[in-house]
Amino acid sequence: MRKTLFESLTRRPFTESLAAPADPVIARMAADLDVRARRRLGRSLSLRLVDAGSCNACELELNALSNPYYDLERFGLRFVASPRHADVLLVTGPVTKNMREALLRTYDAMPAPKWVVAVGDCAVCGGLYADSYACVRGADEVLWVDLRIAGCPPSPTRLLEGFLALLAS
């Protein structure tokens, strides 16, 4: 134990070097998103995610928005656990027959104004699973979709561009 303690005092820490400064394009998008959300709602934009039957690739990209590189909070965006606190319903994956009712209940629990965003090709049109017996295709078969962000999966930058477009409308 003593040996380990002394080694930790003399050895350099096992950490990564400081990241490069933020990408100027992403920094500009962050400022625009925050201003538009506050102008439109008077506060940050709250997001609620519903996985309606996806392969989780889109969720990985949405999670990447929370990492230190993108830092979702600086964009004026935040994920919320309850649909009662959400402004935007993000739908990923083709809507399966088992998730149809849950998706409708989540939407009904959201206060107005509310928007629905289909994230990824599966949520937009059903993707690879469009003709599956277990799916009802994309989110627009169940709900009115305000914004479609295509891609399999869409990149975090593309997701941010989509949120900017949503607030611009």
C-alpha positions as CSV (number, residue, x, y, z in Angstrom):
1,M,0.0,0.0,0.0
2,R,2.8,2.4,0.9
3,K,4.6,1.6,-2.3
4,T,1.5,2.4,-4.4
5,L,1.0,5.7,-2.5
6,F,4.5,6.9,-3.2
7,E,4.3,5.9,-6.9
8,S,1.1,7.9,-7.2
9,L,2.9,10.9,-5.8
10,T,5.8,10.7,-8.2
11,R,4.2,9.5,-11.4
12,R,2.2,11.6,-13.8
13,P,-1.6,11.1,-13.8
14,F,-3.1,8.8,-16.4
15,T,-5.4,11.3,-18.0
16,E,-5.9,12.4,-21.5
17,S,-4.6,15.7,-22.7
18,L,-6.9,18.7,-22.9
19,A,-9.2,18.7,-25.9
20,A,-8.8,21.1,-28.8
21,P,-10.9,24.3,-28.7
22,A,-14.5,23.8,-29.8
23,D,-15.4,23.7,-33.4
24,P,-16.5,27.3,-34.4
25,V,-19.4,25.9,-36.5
26,I,-20.7,24.0,-33.4
27,A,-20.2,27.0,-31.2
28,R,-22.2,29.2,-33.6
29,M,-25.0,26.5,-33.7
30,A,-25.0,26.5,-29.9
31,A,-25.5,30.2,-29.6
32,D,-28.3,30.2,-32.3
33,L,-30.1,27.3,-30.6
34,D,-30.1,28.9,-27.2
35,V,-31.3,32.3,-28.5
36,R,-34.1,30.7,-30.6
37,A,-35.3,28.5,-27.8
38,R,-35.4,31.4,-25.3
39,R,-37.1,33.6,-27.8
40,R,-39.7,31.0,-28.7
41,L,-40.3,29.4,-25.2
42,G,-38.7,31.8,-22.8
43,R,-36.5,28.9,-21.5
44,S,-34.5,25.9,-22.6
45,L,-35.9,23.3,-25.0
46,S,-36.8,20.1,-23.2
47,L,-36.6,16.8,-25.1
48,R,-38.3,13.4,-24.4
49,L,-37.0,10.4,-26.3
50,V,-39.2,7.4,-27.2
51,D,-37.5,4.4,-28.7
52,A,-40.3,2.9,-30.7
53,G,-38.4,-0.2,-31.8
54,S,-35.0,0.9,-33.0
55,C,-31.6,-0.8,-33.2
56,N,-30.2,1.9,-30.8
57,A,-27.9,3.5,-33.4
58,C,-29.9,6.8,-33.3
59,E,-29.9,6.7,-29.5
60,L,-26.1,6.4,-29.5
61,E,-25.9,9.6,-31.6
62,L,-28.4,11.4,-29.3
63,N,-26.3,10.3,-26.4
64,A,-23.2,11.8,-28.1
65,L,-24.9,15.2,-27.8
66,S,-24.4,14.9,-24.0
67,N,-20.6,14.2,-24.2
68,P,-18.2,17.0,-23.5
69,Y,-17.5,17.7,-27.2
70,Y,-21.1,18.7,-28.0
71,D,-22.3,19.5,-24.5
72,L,-26.1,19.5,-25.0
73,E,-26.8,21.9,-22.2
74,R,-24.9,24.8,-23.9
75,F,-27.3,24.5,-26.8
76,G,-30.2,25.3,-24.6
77,L,-31.4,21.7,-24.8
78,R,-31.9,19.1,-22.2
79,F,-33.4,15.6,-21.9
80,V,-36.2,15.2,-19.4
81,A,-37.6,12.0,-17.9
82,S,-41.2,12.9,-17.9
83,P,-43.3,13.8,-21.0
84,R,-45.1,16.3,-18.8
85,H,-42.0,18.5,-18.9
86,A,-41.1,18.0,-22.6
87,D,-41.5,20.4,-25.5
88,V,-40.2,18.0,-28.2
89,L,-40.9,14.3,-28.6
90,L,-38.0,12.5,-30.3
91,V,-39.1,9.2,-31.9
92,T,-36.4,6.7,-33.0
93,G,-36.9,3.5,-34.8
94,P,-39.9,2.1,-36.8
95,V,-43.0,2.2,-34.7
96,T,-43.7,-1.3,-33.7
97,K,-47.3,-2.5,-33.0
98,N,-46.4,-3.0,-29.4
99,M,-45.1,0.6,-29.0
100,R,-47.9,2.3,-30.8
101,E,-50.0,2.8,-27.7
102,A,-47.1,3.9,-25.6
103,L,-46.1,6.5,-28.2
104,L,-49.6,7.9,-28.3
105,R,-49.8,8.1,-24.5
106,T,-46.5,9.9,-24.3
107,Y,-47.6,12.4,-26.8
108,D,-50.9,13.0,-25.0
109,A,-49.1,13.6,-21.7
110,M,-47.0,16.4,-23.2
111,P,-48.2,20.0,-22.6
112,A,-48.7,22.4,-25.6
113,P,-46.8,23.7,-27.5
114,K,-45.3,20.4,-28.5
115,W,-43.4,19.1,-31.5
116,V,-42.7,15.6,-32.8
117,V,-39.3,14.9,-34.4
118,A,-38.7,11.6,-36.3
119,V,-35.0,10.8,-35.8
120,G,-33.3,8.4,-38.3
121,D,-34.5,6.6,-41.4
122,C,-36.5,4.1,-39.5
123,A,-38.6,6.7,-37.7
124,V,-39.0,8.7,-40.9
125,C,-40.3,5.9,-43.2
126,G,-39.8,2.6,-41.5
127,G,-36.3,2.0,-42.9
128,L,-35.3,-1.6,-43.3
129,Y,-38.3,-2.7,-41.2
130,A,-41.0,-0.9,-43.3
131,D,-42.5,-4.1,-44.6
132,S,-42.2,-6.0,-41.3
133,Y,-45.3,-7.6,-39.9
134,A,-44.4,-6.2,-36.5
135,C,-44.2,-2.5,-37.5
136,V,-46.6,0.2,-38.6
137,R,-43.8,1.9,-40.5
138,G,-42.6,5.4,-39.5
139,A,-43.8,7.8,-36.8
140,D,-46.0,9.7,-39.2
141,E,-48.3,6.7,-39.4
142,V,-49.1,7.3,-35.7
143,L,-48.5,11.0,-35.0
144,W,-48.2,14.3,-36.9
145,V,-44.5,14.7,-37.4
146,D,-43.1,18.3,-37.4
147,L,-39.6,17.5,-38.4
148,R,-37.8,14.5,-40.1
149,I,-34.1,14.1,-39.6
150,A,-32.9,11.4,-42.0
151,G,-29.8,9.3,-41.7
152,C,-28.9,5.9,-40.5
153,P,-28.0,7.1,-38.0
154,P,-27.9,10.9,-38.3
155,S,-24.8,12.6,-36.9
156,P,-24.9,14.8,-33.8
157,T,-24.2,17.8,-36.0
158,R,-27.2,16.9,-38.3
159,L,-29.4,16.5,-35.2
160,L,-28.4,20.0,-34.0
161,E,-29.2,21.4,-37.5
162,G,-32.6,19.8,-37.3
163,F,-33.3,21.3,-33.9
164,L,-32.3,24.7,-35.3
165,A,-34.8,24.2,-38.2
166,L,-37.5,23.2,-35.8
167,L,-37.1,26.4,-33.8
168,A,-36.9,28.5,-36.9
169,S,-40.3,27.3,-38.1
